[in-house]
Amino acid sequence: MKRIFIIITGLISLICLCCCSNSNKQNYHGTYTFKEVSYLSPLSSSTIDYTNEHMAGTKYIIETDLFKIESTDSTVEISSPNYVKEEITKKSAFLSDIHSIIGNEALYQYTIYNKDGNKTHWRLYVSSDCIWAATYADNTINGSEVIMRIDKLSK
């Protein structure tokens, strides 16, 4: 009887530990669709209205082994991406401030590297109920980043 009690207690403890460890993870994996442009760099030759119209129907696939963007005229595909979780810095990027664009809801960003460890110039911003995909360029003048576009996604 004592042995059964110890086994049941151990199983309950194991289940509780598994549930607790998963509750702190932000699950951003899944398939999303483009909702709207949240930010477009002033360096862009496009307009927000044109980009919203052009990106309508675009699908974002964000999985452990694949980051893929499928639009009507192009596809971006990164096999075996490495999503590196980073704190969003209080320092503004060149020509933009991420907090003024998406607010303070997203506490972390996930910079996406390819399987060789090189920058892909894509980044995710994740909050409890929203996800954004951003593309950026390196600013060679001062070493900062220039955010080119931030897309708000929906499930």
N, CA and C of each residue as an Amber inpcrd file, in Angstrom:
protein
   465
   0.8200000  -1.1900000   0.0000000   0.0000000   0.0000000   0.0000000
   0.8660000   1.2570000   0.0000000   1.9200000   1.2170000   0.8100000
   2.8300000   2.3550000   0.8880000   3.5230000   2.5830000  -0.4550000
   3.8500000   1.4940000  -1.1330000   4.5240000   1.5700000  -2.4190000
   3.6140000   2.2230000  -3.4690000   2.3420000   1.8980000  -3.4890000
   1.3870000   2.4810000  -4.4310000   1.2540000   3.9790000  -4.1660000
   1.1860000   4.3570000  -2.8880000   1.0880000   5.7730000  -2.5320000
   2.3030000   6.5500000  -3.0310000   3.4940000   5.9940000  -2.8940000
   4.7250000   6.6590000  -3.3450000   4.7320000   6.7770000  -4.8720000
   4.3050000   5.7450000  -5.5720000   4.2670000   5.7780000  -7.0340000
   3.2670000   6.8200000  -7.5190000   2.0780000   6.8530000  -6.9260000
   1.0610000   7.8340000  -7.3280000   1.5400000   9.2510000  -7.0380000
   2.1440000   9.4710000  -5.8730000   2.6720000  10.7870000  -5.5210000
   3.7570000  11.2140000  -6.5110000   4.6170000  10.2780000  -6.8870000
   5.6700000  10.5760000  -7.8580000   5.1030000  10.9430000  -9.2190000
   4.0820000  10.2170000  -9.6700000   3.4530000  10.5200000 -10.9590000
   2.7730000  11.8890000 -10.9460000   2.0820000  12.1880000  -9.8780000
   1.4200000  13.5050000  -9.7670000   2.4580000  14.6180000  -9.7670000
   3.5550000  14.4360000  -9.0570000   4.6370000  15.4370000  -9.0370000
   5.2370000  15.6270000 -10.4220000   5.4370000  14.5350000 -11.1360000
   5.9940000  14.6040000 -12.4830000   5.0590000  15.3570000 -13.4220000
   3.7770000  15.0870000 -13.3470000   2.7970000  15.7890000 -14.1850000
   2.7870000  17.2790000 -13.8580000   2.8070000  17.6200000 -12.5820000
   2.8220000  19.0360000 -12.1850000   4.0770000  19.7440000 -12.6880000
   5.2170000  19.0920000 -12.6080000   6.4670000  19.6960000 -13.0780000
   6.4230000  19.9300000 -14.5810000   5.8910000  18.9770000 -15.3310000
   5.7900000  19.1420000 -16.7870000   4.8730000  20.3020000 -17.1400000
   3.7560000  20.4120000 -16.4740000   2.8170000  21.5020000 -16.7590000
   3.4140000  22.8540000 -16.4140000   4.1010000  22.9410000 -15.2930000
   4.6920000  24.2100000 -14.8700000   5.8040000  24.6440000 -15.8090000
   6.6230000  23.7070000 -16.2650000   7.7310000  24.0870000 -17.1410000
   7.2320000  24.5510000 -18.5000000   6.1130000  24.0570000 -18.9820000
   5.5820000  24.4770000 -20.2720000   4.8130000  25.7710000 -20.2150000
   4.3340000  26.1670000 -19.0440000   3.5070000  27.3710000 -18.9520000
   4.3120000  28.6490000 -19.1550000   5.6250000  28.6160000 -18.9490000
   6.4390000  29.8100000 -19.1130000   6.9460000  29.9870000 -20.5430000
   6.7570000  29.0030000 -21.3940000   7.2290000  29.0980000 -22.7680000
   6.2340000  29.8900000 -23.6080000   6.7590000  30.7320000 -24.4630000
   5.9080000  31.4490000 -25.3940000   5.8470000  30.6130000 -26.6630000
   4.6770000  30.0870000 -26.9480000   4.5490000  29.2410000 -28.1260000
   4.1710000  30.1110000 -29.3190000   5.1360000  30.4180000 -30.1300000
   4.9180000  31.2580000 -31.2990000   4.9150000  30.4400000 -32.5820000
   5.1510000  29.1440000 -32.4870000   5.1510000  28.3040000 -33.6860000
   3.7310000  28.1480000 -34.2320000   3.6360000  28.0900000 -35.5450000
   2.3470000  27.9030000 -36.1810000   2.3250000  28.5390000 -37.5580000
   1.1560000  28.5370000 -38.1590000   0.9580000  29.1510000 -39.4630000
   0.1130000  30.3980000 -39.2760000   0.5900000  31.5020000 -39.8010000
  -0.0570000  32.8020000 -39.6370000  -0.3310000  33.4010000 -41.0090000
  -1.2190000  34.3830000 -41.0190000  -1.4460000  35.1530000 -42.2360000
  -1.1410000  36.6160000 -41.9510000  -0.7530000  37.3040000 -42.9810000
  -0.4660000  38.7270000 -42.9010000  -1.7510000  39.4670000 -42.5280000
  -1.6570000  40.3480000 -41.5330000  -2.8170000  41.1480000 -41.1330000
  -2.6820000  42.5840000 -41.6210000  -1.5420000  43.2150000 -41.2810000
  -1.3180000  44.5950000 -41.7040000   0.1290000  44.9920000 -41.4600000
   0.5510000  46.0450000 -42.1420000   1.8690000  46.6130000 -41.9050000
   1.7700000  47.4870000 -40.6560000   2.5880000  47.1870000 -39.6610000
   2.6200000  48.0150000 -38.4600000   3.6170000  49.1550000 -38.6030000
   4.6320000  48.9180000 -39.4330000   5.6720000  49.9370000 -39.6430000
   6.3010000  49.7300000 -41.0100000   6.5510000  50.8330000 -41.6820000
   7.2650000  50.8230000 -42.9520000   8.3180000  51.9240000 -42.8950000
   9.5480000  51.5700000 -43.1350000  10.6600000  52.5190000 -43.0440000
  10.4670000  53.6950000 -43.9990000  10.8480000  54.8890000 -43.5570000
  10.8140000  56.0280000 -44.4690000  11.7970000  55.8580000 -45.6370000
  12.7100000  54.9030000 -45.5270000  13.6540000  54.6220000 -46.6050000
  13.0310000  53.7540000 -47.6960000  11.8400000  53.2110000 -47.4300000
  11.1730000  52.3510000 -48.3960000  10.6140000  53.1750000 -49.5440000
  10.6260000  52.5820000 -50.7210000  10.0560000  53.2640000 -51.8820000
   8.5660000  52.9540000 -52.0200000   8.0240000  52.1640000 -51.1160000
   6.6270000  51.7690000 -51.1620000   5.8070000  52.5790000 -50.1510000
   4.4870000  52.4160000 -50.2070000   3.6050000  53.0420000 -49.2240000
   2.9530000  51.9420000 -48.3900000   2.4230000  52.3020000 -47.2450000
   1.7520000  51.3250000 -46.3860000   0.5350000  50.7380000 -47.0980000
  -0.2540000  51.5980000 -47.7670000  -1.4420000  51.1040000 -48.4720000
  -1.0760000  50.0860000 -49.5530000  -0.0590000  50.3900000 -50.3480000
   0.3660000  49.4700000 -51.3940000   0.8620000  48.1580000 -50.7800000
   1.6650000  48.2510000 -49.7210000   2.2180000  47.0580000 -49.0910000
   1.1050000  46.2080000 -48.4840000   0.1420000  46.8370000 -47.8160000
  -0.9910000  46.0900000 -47.2650000  -1.7370000  45.3430000 -48.3690000
  -1.9710000  46.0040000 -49.4850000  -2.6820000  45.3810000 -50.6080000
  -1.8480000  44.2570000 -51.2230000  -0.5700000  44.5070000 -51.4080000
   0.3390000  43.5490000 -52.0370000   0.5780000  42.3100000 -51.1570000
   0.5900000  42.4960000 -49.8400000   0.8870000  41.4020000 -48.9090000
  -0.3610000  40.6150000 -48.4900000  -1.5440000  41.0750000 -48.8590000
  -2.7830000  40.3760000 -48.4870000  -2.7040000  38.9140000 -48.9120000
  -3.0600000  38.0300000 -47.9980000  -3.0350000  36.5960000 -48.2860000
  -1.6950000  35.9240000 -48.0620000  -0.6750000  36.6830000 -47.7110000
   0.6480000  36.1050000 -47.4770000   0.6020000  35.2060000 -46.2430000
   1.2530000  34.0520000 -46.3560000   1.2690000  33.0710000 -45.2790000
   2.6690000  33.0020000 -44.6640000   2.7190000  32.9970000 -43.3360000
   3.9610000  32.8760000 -42.5770000   3.9320000  31.5410000 -41.8490000
   4.9110000  30.6990000 -42.1170000   5.0240000  29.4100000 -41.4460000
   6.2310000  29.5080000 -40.5140000   5.9530000  29.4130000 -39.2200000
   7.0010000  29.5510000 -38.2150000   7.0340000  28.2560000 -37.4090000
   8.0110000  27.4230000 -37.7240000   8.1530000  26.1290000 -37.0670000
   9.6000000  25.9530000 -36.6170000   9.8400000  24.9490000 -35.8040000
  11.1800000  24.6820000 -35.2950000  12.1750000  24.4760000 -36.4240000
  11.7490000  23.7890000 -37.4800000  12.6630000  23.4450000 -38.5690000
  12.4400000  24.2580000 -39.8440000  11.5620000  25.2850000 -39.7810000
  11.2790000  26.0550000 -40.9950000  10.7200000  27.4310000 -40.6550000
  11.2400000  28.4420000 -41.3450000  10.6520000  29.7820000 -41.3520000
  10.3900000  30.0920000 -42.8140000   9.1160000  30.2850000 -43.1500000
   8.7690000  30.4450000 -44.5530000   7.6940000  31.5120000 -44.7060000
   7.8830000  32.3620000 -45.7160000   6.9010000  33.3840000 -46.0580000
   6.5080000  33.1410000 -47.5050000   5.2190000  32.8730000 -47.7250000
   4.7120000  32.5920000 -49.0680000   3.7480000  33.7010000 -49.4800000
   4.1480000  34.4810000 -50.4790000   3.2510000  35.4970000 -51.0220000
   2.9480000  35.1340000 -52.4740000   2.1270000  35.9290000 -53.1210000
   1.7120000  35.6090000 -54.4830000   2.8710000  35.6310000 -55.4770000
   3.8770000  36.4630000 -55.2260000   4.9560000  36.5690000 -56.2080000
   6.3420000  36.1940000 -55.6970000   6.4670000  35.8330000 -54.4250000
   7.7870000  35.4380000 -53.9300000   7.6630000  34.5600000 -52.6890000
   8.7490000  33.8510000 -52.4050000   8.8130000  32.9960000 -51.2280000
  10.1610000  33.1980000 -50.5510000  10.1210000  33.3550000 -49.2280000
  11.3300000  33.3880000 -48.4070000  11.3070000  32.0980000 -47.6040000
  12.3780000  31.3210000 -47.6640000  12.4160000  30.0640000 -46.9320000
  13.7640000  29.8960000 -46.2500000  13.7070000  29.6660000 -44.9420000
  14.9080000  29.4260000 -44.1520000  14.7360000  28.0690000 -43.4830000
  15.5140000  27.0940000 -43.9550000  15.4600000  25.7460000 -43.3840000
  16.3360000  25.6950000 -42.1440000  15.9120000  24.9450000 -41.1640000
  16.6400000  24.7730000 -39.8960000  17.0400000  26.1050000 -39.2770000
  16.0730000  27.0170000 -39.0920000  16.4150000  28.3120000 -38.5050000
  16.7530000  28.1710000 -37.0310000  17.4870000  29.1230000 -36.5410000
  17.7860000  29.1990000 -35.1130000  17.1370000  30.4710000 -34.6000000
  16.1080000  30.3250000 -33.7630000  15.3980000  31.4670000 -33.1800000
  16.0780000  31.8150000 -31.8610000  16.7920000  32.9370000 -31.8270000
  17.5310000  33.3270000 -30.6340000  16.7110000  34.3590000 -29.8680000
  16.3010000  33.9680000 -28.6650000  15.4900000  34.8330000 -27.8150000
  16.3780000  35.9070000 -27.1930000  15.9470000  37.1680000 -27.3460000
  16.7070000  38.3060000 -26.8320000  15.7370000  39.2880000 -26.1860000
  16.2450000  40.0340000 -25.2250000  15.4310000  41.1140000 -24.6790000
  15.3880000  42.2450000 -25.6920000  14.2560000  42.9240000 -25.7400000
  14.1500000  44.0900000 -26.6160000  14.8770000  45.2310000 -25.9240000
  15.8500000  45.7810000 -26.6080000  16.6450000  46.8400000 -25.9960000
  15.8570000  48.1350000 -25.9320000  16.1730000  48.9260000 -24.9620000
  15.5340000  50.2390000 -24.8180000  16.0930000  51.2210000 -25.8420000
  17.2660000  50.8830000 -26.3960000  17.8990000  51.7260000 -27.4040000
  17.1310000  51.6210000 -28.7200000  16.8780000  52.7370000 -29.3250000
  16.1420000  52.7600000 -30.5880000  17.0190000  52.3010000 -31.7380000
  16.3810000  51.6620000 -32.7060000  17.0670000  51.3520000 -33.9510000
  17.1090000  52.6370000 -34.7740000  17.9480000  52.6760000 -35.7630000
  18.0710000  53.8390000 -36.6270000  16.7330000  54.1180000 -37.3110000
  16.2020000  55.3010000 -37.1690000  14.9520000  55.7790000 -37.7630000
  13.6870000  55.1650000 -37.1690000  13.7770000  54.3520000 -36.1160000
  12.5680000  53.7660000 -35.5440000  12.7970000  53.3560000 -34.0990000
  11.7020000  53.2810000 -33.3520000  11.7200000  52.8200000 -31.9740000
  10.6840000  51.7190000 -31.8620000  11.1150000  50.4990000 -31.6000000
  10.2290000  49.3470000 -31.6190000   9.0700000  49.5000000 -30.6390000
   9.3150000  50.1230000 -29.4900000   8.2500000  50.2770000 -28.4990000
   7.1620000  51.2390000 -28.9620000   7.5150000  52.2280000 -29.7600000
   6.4850000  53.1330000 -30.2670000   5.6900000  52.4800000 -31.3890000
   6.2190000  51.4200000 -31.9690000   5.5380000  50.7390000 -33.0680000
   4.5950000  49.6610000 -32.5530000   5.0930000  48.7750000 -31.6950000
   4.2750000  47.6540000 -31.2310000   3.8930000  47.7760000 -29.7610000
   4.2900000  48.8340000 -29.0950000   3.9710000  49.0060000 -27.6920000
   4.9210000  48.2280000 -26.8060000   4.5580000  48.1340000 -25.5540000
   5.4150000  47.4590000 -24.5760000   4.9670000  46.0450000 -24.2730000
   4.0140000  45.5180000 -25.0510000   3.4930000  44.1740000 -24.8120000
   4.5500000  43.0970000 -25.0450000   5.2960000  43.2200000 -26.1050000
   6.3100000  42.2180000 -26.4320000   7.5510000  42.4760000 -25.5880000
   7.8910000  41.5040000 -24.7680000   9.0520000  41.6510000 -23.9060000
  10.3080000  41.0460000 -24.5170000  10.1210000  40.1560000 -25.4840000
  11.2560000  39.4790000 -26.1000000  11.1460000  39.5250000 -27.6100000
  12.2960000  39.4410000 -28.2290000  12.3700000  39.3250000 -29.6740000
  13.1350000  38.0430000 -29.9710000  12.8410000  37.4800000 -31.1130000
  13.5250000  36.2770000 -31.5630000  14.2060000  36.6070000 -32.8800000
  15.5090000  36.7630000 -32.8340000  16.2720000  37.0190000 -34.0440000
  16.5000000  35.6750000 -34.7300000  16.2930000  35.6520000 -36.0320000
  16.3690000  34.4000000 -36.7810000  17.7070000  34.3150000 -37.5110000
  18.4350000  33.2470000 -37.2290000  19.7090000  32.9520000 -37.8890000
  19.5240000  31.7000000 -38.7390000  20.3090000  31.5720000 -39.8000000
  20.2270000  30.3530000 -40.6050000  21.0150000  29.2350000 -39.9190000
  20.9890000  28.0500000 -40.5050000  21.6300000  26.8990000 -39.8740000
  23.1390000  27.0580000 -39.7430000  23.7370000  27.9780000 -40.5250000
  25.1770000  28.2320000 -40.4260000  25.5050000  29.3140000 -39.4060000
  24.4730000  29.8790000 -38.7550000  24.6910000  30.9010000 -37.7360000
  24.7640000  32.3200000 -38.2820000  24.4040000  32.5060000 -39.5520000
  24.4240000  33.8470000 -40.1470000  23.0780000  34.5330000 -39.9800000
  23.1030000  35.8660000 -39.8950000  21.8700000  36.6390000 -39.7890000
  21.0230000  36.4460000 -41.0390000  19.7200000  36.3390000 -40.8390000
  18.7940000  36.2630000 -41.9700000  18.1160000  37.6160000 -42.1940000
  18.3010000  38.5330000 -41.2760000  17.6750000  39.8540000 -41.2840000
  16.1650000  39.7790000 -41.0980000  15.7210000  38.7310000 -40.3800000
  14.3370000  38.5860000 -39.9640000  14.2920000  38.4530000 -38.4540000
  13.2220000  38.9560000 -37.8650000  13.0650000  38.9180000 -36.4150000
  11.5800000  38.7990000 -36.0930000  11.2860000  38.1160000 -35.0030000
   9.9160000  38.0030000 -34.5040000   9.7990000  38.7770000 -33.2010000
   8.6680000  39.4250000 -33.0230000   8.3160000  40.0480000 -31.7470000
   7.0580000  39.3420000 -31.2780000   7.0890000  38.8120000 -30.0520000
   5.9970000  37.9800000 -29.5780000   5.4480000  38.5250000 -28.2650000
   4.1160000  38.6760000 -28.2170000   3.4400000  39.0090000 -26.9590000
   2.4850000  37.8640000 -26.6510000   1.7170000  37.9900000 -25.5950000
   0.8090000  36.9060000 -25.2160000  -0.2820000  36.6770000 -26.2500000
  -0.6490000  37.7030000 -27.0140000  -1.7440000  37.5290000 -27.9670000
  -1.4300000  38.0350000 -29.3780000  -0.1830000  38.3710000 -29.6430000
   0.1680000  38.9320000 -30.9470000   1.5740000  38.5030000 -31.3650000
   1.7780000  38.4680000 -32.6730000   3.1140000  38.1980000 -33.2030000
   3.3530000  39.1160000 -34.3960000   4.5760000  39.6240000 -34.4720000
   4.9940000  40.4860000 -35.5710000   6.2410000  39.8840000 -36.2030000
   6.3610000  40.0200000 -37.5030000   7.5720000  39.6130000 -38.2310000
   8.2000000  40.8790000 -38.7900000   9.4820000  41.0510000 -38.5290000
  10.1760000  42.2600000 -38.9770000  11.3620000  41.8790000 -39.8410000
  11.6220000  42.7210000 -40.8180000  12.8350000  42.5820000 -41.6110000
  13.6660000  43.8440000 -41.3730000  14.9690000  43.6600000 -41.2880000
  15.8500000  44.7810000 -40.9920000  17.1240000  44.6750000 -41.8210000
  17.8290000  45.7980000 -41.8840000  19.1150000  45.8540000 -42.5910000
  20.1560000  46.4040000 -41.6270000  21.3860000  46.0270000 -41.8420000
  22.4750000  46.5780000 -41.0350000  22.8310000  47.9590000 -41.5550000
  22.9790000  48.9070000 -40.6510000  23.3780000  50.2660000 -41.0010000
  24.8900000  50.3400000 -40.8690000  25.5800000  50.3180000 -41.9780000
  27.0420000  50.2830000 -41.9390000  27.6530000  51.5950000 -41.4380000
  26.8760000  52.6630000 -41.4500000  27.4190000  53.9490000 -41.0020000
  27.7650000  53.9120000 -39.5140000  26.8350000  53.4210000 -38.6960000
  27.0940000  53.4290000 -37.2530000  26.9030000  52.0650000 -36.5980000
  26.6940000  51.0220000 -37.3710000  26.5760000  49.6730000 -36.8190000
  25.2090000  49.3490000 -36.2390000  24.2560000  50.2470000 -36.3290000
  22.9150000  49.9740000 -35.8180000  22.1230000  49.1910000 -36.8600000
  20.8660000  48.9480000 -36.5550000  19.9910000  48.2640000 -37.5010000
  18.9280000  49.2290000 -37.9920000  18.5210000  49.0570000 -39.2220000
  17.4360000  49.8410000 -39.8020000  16.2670000  48.8800000 -40.0060000
  15.1960000  49.0740000 -39.2560000  14.0130000  48.2430000 -39.4280000
  13.3310000  48.6950000 -40.7070000  13.1790000  47.7730000 -41.6390000
  12.5890000  48.1140000 -42.9270000  11.0640000  47.9740000 -42.9110000
  10.5730000  46.9080000 -42.2660000   9.1280000  46.7090000 -42.2130000
   8.7940000  45.7930000 -41.0510000   7.6460000  46.0500000 -40.4130000
   7.1310000  45.1590000 -39.3840000   5.7020000  44.7940000 -39.7690000
   5.4630000  43.4960000 -39.9050000   4.1470000  42.9930000 -40.2800000
   3.4680000  42.3900000 -39.0640000   2.2340000  42.7880000 -38.8390000
   1.4290000  42.1610000 -37.7880000   0.7720000  40.9290000 -38.3920000
   0.8360000  39.8130000 -37.6780000   0.3160000  38.5480000 -38.1790000
  -0.9030000  38.1060000 -37.3650000  -1.7240000  37.2710000 -37.9630000
  -2.8570000  36.7080000 -37.2400000  -2.9020000  35.2070000 -37.4850000
  -3.4380000  34.4920000 -36.5350000  -3.5280000  33.0230000 -36.6110000
  -4.6210000  32.6070000 -37.5300000
